[in-house]
Amino acid sequence: MLRSNRHGASSAHAHAALLSLALLAGCGGGGGSDTPAIPPAIDTASVSAVAASDPGSALPAHWQRGVFMEIFVRAYQDSNGDGIGDLKGLTSRLDDLKELGITGLWLMPIHPSQDRDHGYAVTDYRAVAPEYGTLADLDELLKQAHARGIGVVIDYVMNHSAAAHPLFANSRSAADNPWRDWYVWQNSTPSGWNIYGSNPWYGAGTNGGSGLGSYFAGFWSQMPDFNLKNARVAEWHRDNLRFWLNRGVDGFRFDAVSNLVENGPAAWENQPDNHALMAAVQGVLAGYSRRFLVCEAPGQPRRYAEADSCGSAFAFGQQYDIVSAAKGDTAAIARVAAYRTTASDTLAGFASNHDGFAGERLWDQLGGDAAKMRLAAATYLLSSPTAFVYYGEEIGMAGASGLSGDPALRTPMSWTGSTTNAGFTTGRPFRELSANVASANVAAQRSDPASLRSFYRDVIALRQSLPALTLGQYGGALAQDTRMQFRRVLTTAVGTDTVWVGFNYGDRAATIDLADLPAGMTLSRRWPAGTGDVTLDAQGRATVTLPARSFAVLQANVNF
């Protein structure tokens, strides 16, 4: 999302500010008075209670233990030539995603937004951004995705709204407005606060005046925080979730859950209140069949992945080690091997995403080195029961050379090698294209068995064929210099399935010693294909030789 980068440098702050200038006048953003314009009436339908009505689920059990594609709808596929991606365009690409093996989609915000770009400044929580289409278009996307066995989760922003949201326009209009306590207010601007290098309190009046008090906005002045200590606000958000779940949405990616509640200038992140709020969200999803919740919590992902909080979260921090391991960093390799020995399998693996603080696009981080990109991808795809690919990663898409910050990571998808429109639109793309669109695109890679896209397809198919990789218990983790191994063991009433995975991140061939497995066990070679089985000796030992920058996957020969 848009934020001042928690790791230092500024994010796409100024970019979004320019996009929203025209919208600020109606919510106290300009003029010479501390009295904002008369606020808009609140549409009662937008704040009405929503009862649960589960339409059921056609998805298989454990569908969330699969591979998701994170998609920026604006940048994926345009269907009408206006240069902006939309839901119909995404629907037209579902067969491409199915062929790749994707079983889940995470859509970045699809709601109307003040920023008119990334979508994290929401102005209507129960609608689709008009440039993306209509609710009917979303219904059709869900129908077509479900027919292909693909679940769809959408981004949800509970921490804040847009300043242009009617609720905030009312909240800031007067101290006695009935919607005042839906946001976080103080009568005067507090001191002693510093979040991402700025004071997060802003005067409510025009020209920064504070005659109407000051509101809290941790990420940006135009994204004021909801008062989630107000039970009515928290319940309204849960009503919004039911609105989407009733339509058949398969779950949510929750944004910025570390920042939901603030208890003071030294207690504004990862507060205990956050976990109670997210546990209540889990309670909403529990009333529906096979729904999935995953949270963004960079500072404490393990805590938010626990059952009394989100129940699932992204494995933030590990992505840096995955990239470093692909470069041959021995300390990072050891951390990758050890990670799942203590981390829950509800922590979802990834290599990069739409935010610069998580890392540049994988192609840029690894200098376009194909072997290293394959190693990074295989590492998180084979070790993470739930994994997220960032759109374009599967073809080695680079960031835009003419842009900086987060927009450089959110370029139109490279469907063809056209340096004019990348096959993304018949019009003019809303943003500059990927720097390597001419060489890294779907059209060039689709039918090439040696391409990066074919590699992703084959590795995803491999993990789908081995239930132990997504449902089995992690163990046997060992790292030795540039070598790493682990195994997954799945025991059911039918039998025991053992899968062993070994990596050589080094630039020369290396031998890995297998140990601690049943004596005499024979493991068939699942990757790479065409090589012989491995049989353990009487002490349960064997050796496997791996070429430079490669990996192997072995499966025990059992009746499973």
C-alpha positions in Angstrom: 0.0 0.0 0.0 1.0 3.7 0.0 3.0 4.5 3.0 6.1 6.3 4.2 8.5 3.5 3.9 9.0 1.9 7.3 12.5 0.9 6.4 13.7 4.4 5.5 13.2 6.0 2.1 10.0 7.7 1.1 7.3 5.7 -0.8 5.0 6.8 -3.6 3.6 9.5 -1.3 3.9 12.5 -3.6 2.6 10.5 -6.6 -0.7 9.7 -4.8 -1.0 13.2 -3.4 -1.0 14.6 -6.9 -3.6 12.1 -8.0 -6.0 13.2 -5.2 -5.6 17.0 -5.2 -8.8 17.6 -7.1 -10.8 15.6 -4.5 -9.6 17.5 -1.4 -11.7 20.7 -1.7 -14.9 19.0 -0.7 -13.4 17.5 2.5 -11.6 20.6 4.0 -8.5 20.5 2.0 -8.3 24.1 0.7 -9.6 27.6 1.1 -9.2 30.2 3.8 -11.6 29.1 6.6 -11.4 26.5 9.3 -15.0 25.6 8.6 -15.2 22.7 6.0 -18.0 22.6 3.5 -21.3 21.0 4.5 -20.5 17.3 4.6 -22.3 14.9 2.3 -25.2 12.8 3.5 -24.3 9.3 4.4 -25.9 6.7 2.2 -27.7 4.4 4.6 -27.1 1.4 2.4 -23.3 1.9 2.9 -23.6 1.6 6.7 -26.4 -0.8 7.0 -26.1 -4.1 8.8 -25.4 -7.2 6.7 -26.5 -10.7 7.7 -24.4 -13.7 6.8 -25.7 -15.6 3.8 -23.2 -18.2 2.7 -23.5 -19.2 -1.0 -21.2 -22.1 -0.3 -17.9 -23.0 -2.0 -17.1 -25.1 -5.0 -13.4 -25.1 -4.1 -11.6 -28.2 -2.8 -10.6 -28.6 0.8 -7.2 -27.1 1.6 -7.4 -25.0 -1.5 -5.6 -22.2 0.3 -2.6 -24.5 0.6 -1.8 -23.7 -3.0 -0.1 -21.0 -5.1 -1.7 -17.6 -5.3 -1.0 -14.9 -7.8 -1.0 -11.3 -6.5 -2.7 -9.2 -9.1 -2.9 -5.4 -9.5 -6.1 -5.3 -11.5 -5.2 -1.8 -12.9 -2.0 -3.3 -14.4 -3.1 -6.8 -15.5 -5.3 -6.7 -18.6 -7.4 -3.9 -20.1 -10.6 -5.0 -21.9 -11.9 -1.7 -23.3 -8.8 0.2 -24.6 -8.8 2.9 -21.9 -5.3 1.9 -20.8 -6.5 0.7 -17.4 -6.8 -2.9 -16.4 -10.2 -4.1 -15.4 -12.1 -7.1 -14.1 -13.3 -8.2 -17.5 -9.6 -8.2 -18.7 -8.6 -10.3 -15.7 -11.5 -12.7 -16.4 -10.2 -13.1 -20.0 -6.8 -14.2 -18.6 -8.1 -16.9 -16.2 -7.1 -19.7 -18.6 -3.5 -18.4 -18.6 -3.5 -18.5 -14.8 -5.1 -22.0 -14.7 -2.5 -23.3 -17.2 0.2 -21.9 -14.9 -1.2 -23.9 -12.0 -2.5 -21.0 -10.0 -5.3 -21.9 -7.5 -5.8 -18.6 -5.8 -5.9 -14.9 -6.7 -5.2 -12.0 -4.4 -6.6 -8.8 -5.9 -5.1 -5.5 -4.7 -7.9 -3.1 -3.7 -10.8 -3.0 -6.2 -12.9 -0.4 -4.4 -13.4 3.2 -5.5 -10.5 5.2 -4.1 -9.3 8.7 -3.6 -5.8 7.9 -5.0 -7.3 6.5 -8.2 -4.4 4.1 -8.5 -3.2 1.7 -5.8 -6.6 1.7 -4.1 -5.6 1.8 -0.5 -7.4 5.2 0.1 -10.9 3.7 -0.1 -13.9 5.9 -0.6 -16.6 3.2 -0.8 -16.3 -0.2 0.9 -19.2 -1.8 -0.8 -18.6 -1.0 -4.5 -16.2 -1.7 -7.3 -14.0 1.1 -8.7 -15.9 2.2 -11.9 -12.7 2.0 -14.0 -12.5 -1.7 -13.0 -16.1 -2.4 -13.9 -19.2 -3.3 -11.9 -20.3 -5.7 -9.2 -21.8 -7.8 -12.0 -18.3 -8.0 -13.5 -16.9 -9.2 -10.2 -19.7 -11.8 -10.0 -18.7 -13.1 -13.4 -15.0 -13.2 -12.4 -15.9 -15.2 -9.4 -18.1 -17.6 -11.4 -15.4 -18.2 -14.0 -12.6 -18.5 -11.5 -14.5 -21.0 -9.4 -15.3 -23.0 -12.5 -11.5 -23.4 -12.9 -10.8 -24.2 -9.3 -9.4 -20.8 -8.5 -10.3 -18.9 -5.3 -10.4 -15.1 -5.2 -9.4 -13.1 -2.1 -9.6 -9.3 -2.2 -7.6 -6.7 -0.3 -9.4 -5.1 2.7 -8.3 -1.9 4.4 -9.7 -1.7 7.9 -7.0 0.6 9.4 -8.0 3.8 7.5 -10.2 5.2 4.8 -9.7 8.0 2.3 -10.1 11.5 3.6 -12.6 11.9 0.8 -14.8 9.1 2.3 -18.2 10.6 3.3 -17.8 9.2 6.8 -14.6 11.2 7.3 -16.0 14.3 5.7 -18.8 14.1 8.3 -16.4 13.3 11.1 -14.2 16.3 10.5 -17.1 18.7 9.9 -18.0 19.4 13.6 -17.0 18.2 17.0 -20.6 17.1 17.7 -21.1 15.4 14.4 -22.6 11.9 15.0 -19.9 10.3 13.0 -17.1 12.1 14.9 -15.9 9.2 16.9 -15.6 6.9 13.9 -12.1 8.3 13.5 -9.3 9.1 15.9 -9.4 12.7 17.2 -7.8 15.0 19.7 -8.8 18.5 20.6 -5.3 19.8 19.8 -2.3 18.4 18.0 -0.4 16.0 20.3 3.3 16.2 20.5 5.9 13.5 20.9 4.7 11.3 18.1 6.9 10.1 15.2 5.7 7.5 12.8 7.8 6.8 9.7 9.6 10.1 10.3 6.5 12.3 10.6 4.0 13.5 13.2 0.8 11.5 12.3 -1.6 14.2 13.7 -3.2 16.7 11.3 -5.3 19.8 11.9 -8.9 19.3 10.7 -9.4 22.8 9.3 -8.3 24.0 6.0 -4.7 25.2 5.6 -3.7 22.8 8.4 -5.8 24.7 11.0 -6.7 22.8 14.2 -9.8 24.7 15.3 -11.8 21.6 14.8 -9.2 19.4 16.4 -6.6 17.0 15.0 -7.1 13.6 13.4 -4.7 10.7 13.3 -3.3 9.4 10.0 -0.4 7.1 10.4 0.4 6.6 6.8 -0.6 9.7 5.0 -2.7 12.9 5.8 -5.3 11.7 3.2 -5.8 8.3 4.8 -7.2 9.0 8.3 -7.3 6.1 10.7 -10.6 4.6 11.9 -11.3 4.5 15.6 -11.4 0.8 16.0 -11.9 1.0 19.7 -15.4 2.1 18.8 -17.4 -1.2 18.7 -19.8 0.3 16.1 -16.9 0.9 13.7 -15.4 -2.6 14.1 -18.9 -4.1 13.5 -19.4 -2.0 10.4 -16.2 -3.4 9.0 -17.4 -6.9 9.7 -20.7 -6.0 7.9 -18.6 -4.9 4.9 -16.8 -8.3 4.9 -20.2 -10.1 5.0 -21.3 -8.0 2.0 -18.4 -9.5 -0.1 -18.5 -13.0 1.4 -22.2 -13.2 0.5 -21.3 -12.5 -3.1 -18.9 -15.4 -3.1 -15.6 -13.8 -2.5 -13.3 -16.5 -1.0 -11.6 -14.4 1.6 -9.4 -11.4 2.3 -5.8 -10.1 2.4 -5.9 -7.7 5.3 -3.8 -4.6 5.0 -1.6 -3.1 7.7 -2.9 -5.1 10.7 0.0 -4.0 12.8 -1.4 -0.5 12.8 -5.0 -1.0 13.7 -5.0 0.5 17.2 -2.7 3.1 18.8 -2.3 3.5 22.6 0.2 6.3 22.7 3.3 7.7 21.0 5.4 4.7 22.2 2.6 2.2 21.7 1.2 2.7 18.2 2.2 -0.6 16.5 1.4 -4.3 17.3 -0.9 -3.6 20.1 -2.9 -6.4 21.8 -6.1 -4.8 20.6 -5.1 -5.7 17.0 -5.3 -9.4 17.7 -8.7 -9.3 19.2 -10.0 -7.3 16.2 -8.5 -9.9 13.8 -9.8 -12.8 15.8 -13.3 -11.3 15.4 -12.7 -11.1 11.6 -11.8 -14.8 11.7 -15.1 -15.4 13.4 -16.9 -13.8 10.5 -15.1 -16.0 8.0 -15.9 -19.1 10.1 -19.5 -18.6 9.2 -18.8 -19.4 5.6 -17.4 -22.4 3.8 -13.7 -22.6 3.0 -12.8 -19.0 3.3 -9.3 -17.7 3.7 -7.7 -14.8 5.6 -4.1 -13.7 5.3 -2.6 -10.6 6.9 0.1 -8.1 6.2 2.1 -7.7 9.4 5.8 -7.0 8.5 7.0 -6.5 12.1 5.5 -9.5 13.8 4.3 -12.0 11.1 4.6 -15.0 13.4 2.3 -13.5 16.1 -0.4 -12.5 13.6 -0.3 -16.0 12.0 -1.5 -17.5 15.3 -5.0 -18.8 15.7 -6.1 -16.1 18.1 -5.2 -13.4 15.6 -5.3 -13.6 11.8 -4.5 -17.3 11.7 -2.4 -16.7 8.6 0.1 -14.0 7.6 2.9 -13.4 5.1 6.3 -14.6 6.0 7.8 -11.1 6.0 11.6 -11.1 6.6 12.1 -14.5 5.0 11.8 -13.1 1.5 15.1 -11.3 2.0 16.8 -14.5 3.0 15.3 -16.4 0.1 16.8 -13.9 -2.3 20.2 -13.9 -0.5 20.2 -17.7 -0.5 19.8 -17.7 -4.3 22.9 -15.5 -4.4 24.8 -18.2 -2.4 24.9 -16.4 1.0 25.6 -19.2 3.4 24.1 -17.5 6.5 20.9 -16.8 4.6 20.8 -20.4 3.4 21.0 -21.6 7.1 18.2 -19.3 8.1 16.0 -20.5 5.2 16.5 -24.1 6.3 15.7 -23.4 9.9 12.7 -21.1 9.3 10.0 -23.7 9.1 11.4 -25.6 12.1 9.8 -23.0 14.4 7.5 -21.0 12.1 3.9 -22.0 11.5 2.9 -23.3 8.1 0.2 -20.6 8.1 3.0 -18.2 7.2 2.8 -17.7 3.5 6.0 -17.6 1.4 6.8 -15.1 -1.3 9.8 -13.4 -2.9 8.5 -9.9 -3.5 5.3 -7.9 -3.8 3.9 -4.5 -4.7 5.7 -2.6 -2.0 9.2 -1.5 -2.3 10.0 -2.1 1.3 9.5 -5.8 0.6 12.1 -5.8 -2.1 12.3 -4.8 -5.8 11.0 -7.1 -8.5 12.8 -10.4 -8.3 14.4 -9.9 -11.7 16.0 -6.6 -10.5 17.1 -8.0 -7.2 18.9 -10.9 -8.9 20.3 -8.9 -11.9 18.3 -10.9 -14.4 20.2 -14.1 -13.5 17.9 -16.9 -14.7 19.5 -19.6 -12.6 19.2 -17.5 -9.4 15.6 -16.6 -10.2 14.8 -20.3 -10.5 16.4 -21.1 -7.2 14.6 -18.3 -5.4 11.3 -19.4 -6.8 11.8 -23.1 -6.1 12.9 -22.3 -2.5 9.6 -20.6 -1.5 7.3 -22.6 -3.8 8.6 -25.9 -2.4 9.0 -25.0 1.3 5.8 -22.9 1.8 2.4 -24.7 1.9 0.8 -21.4 0.9 2.8 -19.4 -1.6 2.3 -16.0 -3.4 3.7 -15.1 -6.8 3.7 -11.4 -7.7 2.3 -11.0 -11.2 5.0 -10.9 -13.8 7.5 -12.7 -11.6 6.9 -15.9 -13.5 8.2 -14.3 -16.7 11.1 -12.4 -15.1 9.4 -9.0 -15.5 11.5 -6.1 -14.5 10.5 -2.8 -12.9 10.0 0.3 -15.1 13.3 2.1 -15.8 11.6 5.4 -16.0 9.9 5.3 -12.6 10.9 5.2 -9.0 9.4 4.0 -5.8 6.4 1.7 -5.7 5.0 2.7 -9.1 8.0 1.1 -10.7 6.9 -2.2 -9.3 3.3 -1.9 -10.5 3.7 -1.7 -14.3 1.3 -3.2 -16.9 1.7 -6.9 -17.4 4.0 -7.9 -20.3 1.8 -10.2 -22.4 3.7 -9.5 -25.6 7.0 -7.9 -26.6 5.3 -4.7 -27.8 7.2 -1.7 -26.4 4.1 0.4 -27.1 1.4 -1.5 -25.1 2.8 -4.9 -24.1 -0.4 -6.6 -25.2 -1.9 -5.1 -22.1 -4.2 -2.7 -23.9 -5.2 -1.5 -27.4 -4.9 2.1 -26.1 -2.2 3.9 -24.2 -1.1 2.2 -20.9 -1.8 4.1 -17.8 1.9 3.7 -16.8 5.3 3.1 -18.3 6.0 -0.5 -19.2 8.5 -3.0 -17.7 12.1 -2.2 -18.7 12.5 -5.7 -20.3 9.1 -6.0 -22.0 10.7 -6.8 -25.4 12.5 -9.9 -24.1 10.5 -11.0 -21.0 6.8 -11.5 -21.9 4.2 -14.3 -21.9 4.1 -14.6 -25.7 7.8 -15.4 -25.9 7.8 -17.9 -23.1 4.4 -19.7 -23.3 5.5 -22.5 -25.7 9.2 -22.6 -24.7 9.8 -25.6 -22.4 13.0 -24.0 -21.2 11.5 -20.6 -20.3 11.1 -19.2 -16.8 7.3 -19.3 -17.1 7.5 -23.0 -18.0 9.7 -23.5 -15.0 7.1 -21.9 -12.7 4.4 -24.0 -14.3 6.4 -27.2 -13.8 7.4 -26.5 -10.2 3.8 -25.6 -9.3 2.6 -28.8 -10.9 5.2 -30.8 -9.0 4.1 -29.4 -5.6 0.5 -30.1 -6.6 1.3 -33.7 -7.2 3.0 -34.1 -3.8 0.5 -33.6 -1.0 3.2 -33.9 1.6 4.7 -30.6 0.5 1.6 -28.7 1.4 0.1 -30.8 4.2 3.1 -32.7 5.7 5.2 -32.0 8.7 8.5 -30.1 8.1 11.7 -31.8 9.4 15.2 -33.0 8.7 16.3 -29.4 8.0 20.0 -29.1 7.5 22.3 -26.4 5.9 26.0 -27.0 5.1 27.7 -24.1 3.3 25.8 -23.6 0.1 23.7 -26.8 0.5 20.4 -27.2 2.1 17.9 -30.0 2.6 14.6 -30.7 4.3 11.7 -33.1 4.1 8.0 -33.2 4.6 6.2 -36.2 6.0 2.5 -36.8 5.6 0.9 -39.6 7.5 -2.7 -40.7 6.9 -4.8 -43.8 7.3 -3.6 -44.7 3.8 0.1 -44.6 4.5 3.1 -42.3 5.0 4.3 -40.1 2.2 7.9 -38.7 2.5 9.3 -36.0 0.2 12.9 -34.9 0.4 14.1 -31.6 -1.1 17.7 -30.6 -1.5 19.3 -27.4 -2.9 22.8 -26.5 -4.1 23.0 -22.7 -4.2 26.7 -22.9 -5.1 28.5 -22.3 -8.4 29.9 -25.9 -8.5 28.5 -29.4 -8.2 28.0 -30.6 -4.6 27.0 -33.8 -2.8 24.3 -33.9 -0.1 24.2 -36.6 2.5 20.7 -37.9 3.3 20.3 -39.2 6.8 17.7 -40.0 9.5 15.4 -41.9 7.1 14.2 -45.5 7.3 16.9 -48.0 6.3 16.4 -49.5 2.9 13.9 -46.8 1.8 13.9 -46.1 -1.9 13.1 -42.6 -3.1 12.1 -41.9 -6.6 13.4 -38.9 -8.4 10.6 -36.4 -9.0 12.9 -33.5 -10.0 14.8 -33.4 -12.2 13.1 -36.0 -14.4 15.0 -38.8 -16.1 17.4 -39.6 -13.3 17.6 -42.7 -11.1 16.1 -43.6 -7.8 18.0 -43.3 -4.5 18.1 -46.2 -2.0 19.1 -45.7 1.6 21.6 -48.2 3.1 21.2 -50.2 6.3 21.9 -47.1 8.4 19.4 -45.0 6.5 22.0 -43.0 4.5 22.6 -42.1 0.9 24.2 -39.4 -1.1 22.8 -37.2 -3.9 25.0 -35.1 -6.2 23.5 -31.8 -7.4 24.9 -29.7 -10.3 25.7 -26.1 -9.6 22.6 -23.9 -8.7 20.1 -26.7 -8.9 17.8 -28.7 -6.7 16.3 -32.2 -6.4 13.0 -33.6 -5.1 12.7 -37.2 -4.1 9.7 -39.1 -2.9 9.5 -42.4 -1.0 8.0 -45.2 -3.0 5.0 -46.0 -0.9 1.4 -47.1 -1.7 -0.1 -43.7 -1.1 
